[in-house]
Amino acid sequence: MGVLERREREKTELREKILEAARELFLSEGYDRVSMRKVAEKIEYSPTAIYLYFADKEELFHELCQEDFARLASIFQERGVSPDPLERIRQIGRLYVEFGMKFPNHYRLMFMTPHPPSGLQESDLQRKGNPELDAYAFLNQTVQEALQAGSFREVLTDPDLISQTLWAAIHGVISLGIAKCEEGWVEFRPTEQRADVMLEGILYGLLREKK
């Protein structure tokens, strides 16, 4: 390996180290209590080194979320492939649960940690609404296909409302799975089983009755 290649690898490794340290701090202390100096101290580098990679903690937080949302979107693209939109909704739900339980710290930061108030950046605008890069857009597009196929009850015509209802239901399953409230007191069933029951129950209430 040449000198330039080694330096690039070291830069990449340090960048990942910064991101992982920041993720842990944001989760344990909250966004407001984290500083660039704290991130630097955690990885035993000077704050100057951190600023070579990220301008401020807002950019650092944004980068973490960008990477995580992109990873989730790519999973949906690769494995949510059923031509039947209703079956694809089921696939999305299961993949979402799988992602949350496999990457609990990523999920907490994405969906269980208050985000700093900030406007959409240019990279966000490029991703927003693109099903290939935006996990919510992928779900929403699938719901729209199911609507066009006449799958939902006649009173349900808003794809965003349907998408967000499905999202909220599965989010509850994942959140409980991560938190494990009253563990040892409650005999928890496997998260995947709870997710399947939730999905089928929600869909039963949303779908048009078969004649």
KOLVEX-17341 format. One record per residue (C-alpha): y negated, z negated, x; residue number from 1; residue in three letters. Coordinates in nm, 3 decimals. Example, Ala and Ser with C-alpha at 12.3 -4.5 7.8 and 13.67 -1.06 7.14 Angstrom:
BEGIN
@north: 0.450 up: -0.780 east: 1.230 pos: 1 code: ala
@north: 0.106 up: -0.714 east: 1.367 pos: 2 code: ser
This chain:
BEGIN
@north: 0.000 up: 0.000 east: 0.000 pos: 1 code: met
@north: -0.340 up: 0.102 east: 0.138 pos: 2 code: gly
@north: -0.644 up: -0.122 east: 0.173 pos: 3 code: val
@north: -0.823 up: 0.032 east: -0.127 pos: 4 code: leu
@north: -0.516 up: 0.002 east: -0.350 pos: 5 code: glu
@north: -0.470 up: -0.361 east: -0.249 pos: 6 code: arg
@north: -0.834 up: -0.439 east: -0.325 pos: 7 code: arg
@north: -0.811 up: -0.275 east: -0.666 pos: 8 code: glu
@north: -0.499 up: -0.473 east: -0.746 pos: 9 code: arg
@north: -0.667 up: -0.796 east: -0.636 pos: 10 code: glu
@north: -0.971 up: -0.716 east: -0.854 pos: 11 code: lys
@north: -0.746 up: -0.650 east: -1.153 pos: 12 code: thr
@north: -0.554 up: -0.972 east: -1.094 pos: 13 code: glu
@north: -0.873 up: -1.176 east: -1.065 pos: 14 code: leu
@north: -1.011 up: -1.021 east: -1.383 pos: 15 code: arg
@north: -0.694 up: -1.118 east: -1.572 pos: 16 code: glu
@north: -0.711 up: -1.466 east: -1.422 pos: 17 code: lys
@north: -1.070 up: -1.504 east: -1.547 pos: 18 code: ile
@north: -0.973 up: -1.387 east: -1.896 pos: 19 code: leu
@north: -0.676 up: -1.622 east: -1.926 pos: 20 code: glu
@north: -0.880 up: -1.919 east: -1.804 pos: 21 code: ala
@north: -1.157 up: -1.835 east: -2.050 pos: 22 code: ala
@north: -0.906 up: -1.804 east: -2.335 pos: 23 code: arg
@north: -0.769 up: -2.152 east: -2.265 pos: 24 code: glu
@north: -1.117 up: -2.303 east: -2.247 pos: 25 code: leu
@north: -1.244 up: -2.133 east: -2.564 pos: 26 code: phe
@north: -0.941 up: -2.265 east: -2.750 pos: 27 code: leu
@north: -0.950 up: -2.618 east: -2.613 pos: 28 code: ser
@north: -1.326 up: -2.677 east: -2.607 pos: 29 code: glu
@north: -1.478 up: -2.425 east: -2.846 pos: 30 code: gly
@north: -1.714 up: -2.141 east: -2.767 pos: 31 code: tyr
@north: -2.033 up: -2.349 east: -2.752 pos: 32 code: asp
@north: -1.899 up: -2.595 east: -2.494 pos: 33 code: arg
@north: -1.769 up: -2.333 east: -2.252 pos: 34 code: val
@north: -1.987 up: -2.209 east: -1.968 pos: 35 code: ser
@north: -1.931 up: -1.951 east: -1.698 pos: 36 code: met
@north: -1.936 up: -2.238 east: -1.448 pos: 37 code: arg
@north: -1.646 up: -2.407 east: -1.632 pos: 38 code: lys
@north: -1.445 up: -2.086 east: -1.621 pos: 39 code: val
@north: -1.515 up: -2.055 east: -1.249 pos: 40 code: ala
@north: -1.412 up: -2.415 east: -1.187 pos: 41 code: glu
@north: -1.086 up: -2.366 east: -1.374 pos: 42 code: lys
@north: -0.976 up: -2.084 east: -1.144 pos: 43 code: ile
@north: -1.142 up: -2.243 east: -0.838 pos: 44 code: glu
@north: -1.389 up: -1.962 east: -0.775 pos: 45 code: tyr
@north: -1.765 up: -1.962 east: -0.755 pos: 46 code: ser
@north: -1.965 up: -1.868 east: -1.068 pos: 47 code: pro
@north: -2.103 up: -1.574 east: -0.869 pos: 48 code: thr
@north: -1.755 up: -1.422 east: -0.858 pos: 49 code: ala
@north: -1.725 up: -1.444 east: -1.238 pos: 50 code: ile
@north: -2.058 up: -1.268 east: -1.287 pos: 51 code: tyr
@north: -1.931 up: -0.971 east: -1.085 pos: 52 code: leu
@north: -1.690 up: -0.906 east: -1.375 pos: 53 code: tyr
@north: -1.871 up: -1.033 east: -1.684 pos: 54 code: phe
@north: -2.244 up: -1.063 east: -1.755 pos: 55 code: ala
@north: -2.213 up: -1.379 east: -1.967 pos: 56 code: asp
@north: -1.968 up: -1.577 east: -2.178 pos: 57 code: lys
@north: -2.042 up: -1.365 east: -2.485 pos: 58 code: glu
@north: -1.920 up: -1.056 east: -2.300 pos: 59 code: glu
@north: -1.619 up: -1.253 east: -2.178 pos: 60 code: leu
@north: -1.530 up: -1.367 east: -2.531 pos: 61 code: phe
@north: -1.584 up: -1.017 east: -2.668 pos: 62 code: his
@north: -1.358 up: -0.865 east: -2.403 pos: 63 code: glu
@north: -1.078 up: -1.107 east: -2.489 pos: 64 code: leu
@north: -1.098 up: -1.019 east: -2.857 pos: 65 code: cys
@north: -1.122 up: -0.646 east: -2.784 pos: 66 code: gln
@north: -0.804 up: -0.653 east: -2.578 pos: 67 code: glu
@north: -0.615 up: -0.856 east: -2.837 pos: 68 code: asp
@north: -0.720 up: -0.643 east: -3.134 pos: 69 code: phe
@north: -0.633 up: -0.326 east: -2.941 pos: 70 code: ala
@north: -0.288 up: -0.466 east: -2.864 pos: 71 code: arg
@north: -0.228 up: -0.546 east: -3.231 pos: 72 code: leu
@north: -0.342 up: -0.199 east: -3.339 pos: 73 code: ala
@north: -0.112 up: -0.033 east: -3.087 pos: 74 code: ser
@north: 0.186 up: -0.234 east: -3.220 pos: 75 code: ile
@north: 0.110 up: -0.114 east: -3.574 pos: 76 code: phe
@north: 0.084 up: 0.246 east: -3.450 pos: 77 code: gln
@north: 0.410 up: 0.232 east: -3.259 pos: 78 code: glu
@north: 0.627 up: 0.049 east: -3.512 pos: 79 code: arg
@north: 0.462 up: 0.071 east: -3.855 pos: 80 code: gly
@north: 0.597 up: 0.420 east: -3.907 pos: 81 code: val
@north: 0.766 up: 0.434 east: -4.248 pos: 82 code: ser
@north: 0.654 up: 0.737 east: -4.454 pos: 83 code: pro
@north: 0.667 up: 0.516 east: -4.765 pos: 84 code: asp
@north: 0.335 up: 0.323 east: -4.778 pos: 85 code: pro
@north: 0.489 up: 0.022 east: -4.954 pos: 86 code: leu
@north: 0.759 up: -0.009 east: -4.692 pos: 87 code: glu
@north: 0.492 up: 0.036 east: -4.425 pos: 88 code: arg
@north: 0.298 up: -0.256 east: -4.577 pos: 89 code: ile
@north: 0.611 up: -0.465 east: -4.534 pos: 90 code: arg
@north: 0.644 up: -0.345 east: -4.175 pos: 91 code: gln
@north: 0.281 up: -0.432 east: -4.103 pos: 92 code: ile
@north: 0.329 up: -0.782 east: -4.245 pos: 93 code: gly
@north: 0.639 up: -0.846 east: -4.035 pos: 94 code: arg
@north: 0.478 up: -0.704 east: -3.720 pos: 95 code: leu
@north: 0.171 up: -0.917 east: -3.777 pos: 96 code: tyr
@north: 0.385 up: -1.230 east: -3.804 pos: 97 code: val
@north: 0.581 up: -1.128 east: -3.495 pos: 98 code: glu
@north: 0.257 up: -1.079 east: -3.301 pos: 99 code: phe
@north: 0.113 up: -1.414 east: -3.411 pos: 100 code: gly
@north: 0.424 up: -1.610 east: -3.320 pos: 101 code: met
@north: 0.477 up: -1.427 east: -2.989 pos: 102 code: lys
@north: 0.113 up: -1.464 east: -2.881 pos: 103 code: phe
@north: -0.009 up: -1.784 east: -3.050 pos: 104 code: pro
@north: -0.304 up: -1.838 east: -2.814 pos: 105 code: asn
@north: -0.420 up: -1.480 east: -2.865 pos: 106 code: his
@north: -0.386 up: -1.521 east: -3.241 pos: 107 code: tyr
@north: -0.577 up: -1.851 east: -3.242 pos: 108 code: arg
@north: -0.866 up: -1.691 east: -3.057 pos: 109 code: leu
@north: -0.869 up: -1.384 east: -3.282 pos: 110 code: met
@north: -0.834 up: -1.550 east: -3.622 pos: 111 code: phe
@north: -0.848 up: -1.929 east: -3.595 pos: 112 code: met
@north: -1.150 up: -1.984 east: -3.367 pos: 113 code: thr
@north: -1.512 up: -1.950 east: -3.484 pos: 114 code: pro
@north: -1.666 up: -1.645 east: -3.317 pos: 115 code: his
@north: -2.020 up: -1.643 east: -3.181 pos: 116 code: pro
@north: -2.268 up: -1.458 east: -3.403 pos: 117 code: pro
@north: -2.328 up: -1.119 east: -3.247 pos: 118 code: ser
@north: -2.385 up: -0.764 east: -3.364 pos: 119 code: gly
@north: -2.138 up: -0.483 east: -3.324 pos: 120 code: leu
@north: -2.139 up: -0.332 east: -2.977 pos: 121 code: gln
@north: -2.089 up: 0.036 east: -2.901 pos: 122 code: glu
@north: -1.721 up: -0.019 east: -2.819 pos: 123 code: ser
@north: -1.678 up: -0.192 east: -3.157 pos: 124 code: asp
@north: -1.834 up: 0.103 east: -3.340 pos: 125 code: leu
@north: -1.592 up: 0.340 east: -3.168 pos: 126 code: gln
@north: -1.297 up: 0.127 east: -3.281 pos: 127 code: arg
@north: -1.413 up: 0.024 east: -3.630 pos: 128 code: lys
@north: -1.246 up: 0.228 east: -3.905 pos: 129 code: gly
@north: -1.017 up: 0.418 east: -3.668 pos: 130 code: asn
@north: -0.654 up: 0.342 east: -3.770 pos: 131 code: pro
@north: -0.536 up: 0.417 east: -3.417 pos: 132 code: glu
@north: -0.758 up: 0.143 east: -3.268 pos: 133 code: leu
@north: -0.839 up: -0.084 east: -3.562 pos: 134 code: asp
@north: -0.549 up: -0.286 east: -3.709 pos: 135 code: ala
@north: -0.738 up: -0.356 east: -4.031 pos: 136 code: tyr
@north: -0.814 up: 0.015 east: -4.076 pos: 137 code: ala
@north: -0.442 up: 0.089 east: -4.032 pos: 138 code: phe
@north: -0.354 up: -0.156 east: -4.310 pos: 139 code: leu
@north: -0.636 up: -0.030 east: -4.530 pos: 140 code: asn
@north: -0.531 up: 0.332 east: -4.488 pos: 141 code: gln
@north: -0.176 up: 0.238 east: -4.587 pos: 142 code: thr
@north: -0.300 up: 0.054 east: -4.895 pos: 143 code: val
@north: -0.507 up: 0.358 east: -4.993 pos: 144 code: gln
@north: -0.195 up: 0.576 east: -4.972 pos: 145 code: glu
@north: -0.012 up: 0.333 east: -5.200 pos: 146 code: ala
@north: -0.307 up: 0.339 east: -5.442 pos: 147 code: leu
@north: -0.304 up: 0.719 east: -5.449 pos: 148 code: gln
@north: 0.068 up: 0.707 east: -5.524 pos: 149 code: ala
@north: -0.003 up: 0.484 east: -5.828 pos: 150 code: gly
@north: 0.189 up: 0.189 east: -5.685 pos: 151 code: ser
@north: -0.056 up: -0.089 east: -5.775 pos: 152 code: phe
@north: -0.153 up: -0.228 east: -6.114 pos: 153 code: arg
@north: -0.417 up: -0.026 east: -6.297 pos: 154 code: glu
@north: -0.676 up: -0.304 east: -6.263 pos: 155 code: val
@north: -0.641 up: -0.299 east: -5.883 pos: 156 code: leu
@north: -0.855 up: -0.016 east: -5.750 pos: 157 code: thr
@north: -1.029 up: -0.169 east: -5.445 pos: 158 code: asp
@north: -0.829 up: -0.105 east: -5.125 pos: 159 code: pro
@north: -1.031 up: -0.362 east: -4.931 pos: 160 code: asp
@north: -0.959 up: -0.633 east: -5.186 pos: 161 code: leu
@north: -0.587 up: -0.554 east: -5.179 pos: 162 code: ile
@north: -0.580 up: -0.535 east: -4.799 pos: 163 code: ser
@north: -0.763 up: -0.864 east: -4.757 pos: 164 code: gln
@north: -0.540 up: -1.037 east: -5.012 pos: 165 code: thr
@north: -0.229 up: -0.927 east: -4.820 pos: 166 code: leu
@north: -0.391 up: -1.025 east: -4.492 pos: 167 code: trp
@north: -0.489 up: -1.371 east: -4.619 pos: 168 code: ala
@north: -0.137 up: -1.439 east: -4.747 pos: 169 code: ala
@north: 0.034 up: -1.349 east: -4.420 pos: 170 code: ile
@north: -0.233 up: -1.527 east: -4.218 pos: 171 code: his
@north: -0.137 up: -1.847 east: -4.400 pos: 172 code: gly
@north: 0.227 up: -1.804 east: -4.297 pos: 173 code: val
@north: 0.133 up: -1.748 east: -3.933 pos: 174 code: ile
@north: -0.118 up: -2.033 east: -3.922 pos: 175 code: ser
@north: 0.142 up: -2.274 east: -4.057 pos: 176 code: leu
@north: 0.396 up: -2.140 east: -3.810 pos: 177 code: gly
@north: 0.160 up: -2.198 east: -3.518 pos: 178 code: ile
@north: 0.031 up: -2.538 east: -3.630 pos: 179 code: ala
@north: 0.367 up: -2.667 east: -3.761 pos: 180 code: lys
@north: 0.191 up: -2.929 east: -3.972 pos: 181 code: cys
@north: 0.407 up: -3.236 east: -4.032 pos: 182 code: glu
@north: 0.678 up: -3.106 east: -3.799 pos: 183 code: glu
@north: 0.967 up: -3.348 east: -3.801 pos: 184 code: gly
@north: 0.869 up: -3.457 east: -4.151 pos: 185 code: trp
@north: 0.906 up: -3.119 east: -4.319 pos: 186 code: val
@north: 1.227 up: -2.921 east: -4.268 pos: 187 code: glu
@north: 1.061 up: -2.588 east: -4.194 pos: 188 code: phe
@north: 1.243 up: -2.268 east: -4.277 pos: 189 code: arg
@north: 1.218 up: -1.985 east: -4.020 pos: 190 code: pro
@north: 0.874 up: -1.827 east: -4.015 pos: 191 code: thr
@north: 1.020 up: -1.479 east: -4.066 pos: 192 code: glu
@north: 1.192 up: -1.594 east: -4.387 pos: 193 code: gln
@north: 0.871 up: -1.747 east: -4.521 pos: 194 code: arg
@north: 0.688 up: -1.424 east: -4.438 pos: 195 code: ala
@north: 0.940 up: -1.209 east: -4.624 pos: 196 code: asp
@north: 0.926 up: -1.431 east: -4.933 pos: 197 code: val
@north: 0.546 up: -1.429 east: -4.922 pos: 198 code: met
@north: 0.530 up: -1.051 east: -4.884 pos: 199 code: leu
@north: 0.767 up: -0.987 east: -5.171 pos: 200 code: glu
@north: 0.594 up: -1.245 east: -5.391 pos: 201 code: gly
@north: 0.248 up: -1.101 east: -5.328 pos: 202 code: ile
@north: 0.366 up: -0.745 east: -5.378 pos: 203 code: leu
@north: 0.542 up: -0.842 east: -5.700 pos: 204 code: tyr
@north: 0.207 up: -0.958 east: -5.835 pos: 205 code: gly
@north: 0.018 up: -0.652 east: -5.710 pos: 206 code: leu
@north: 0.255 up: -0.370 east: -5.795 pos: 207 code: leu
@north: 0.265 up: -0.176 east: -6.120 pos: 208 code: arg
@north: 0.558 up: -0.273 east: -6.341 pos: 209 code: glu
@north: 0.837 up: -0.020 east: -6.336 pos: 210 code: lys
@north: 0.922 up: 0.129 east: -6.671 pos: 211 code: lys
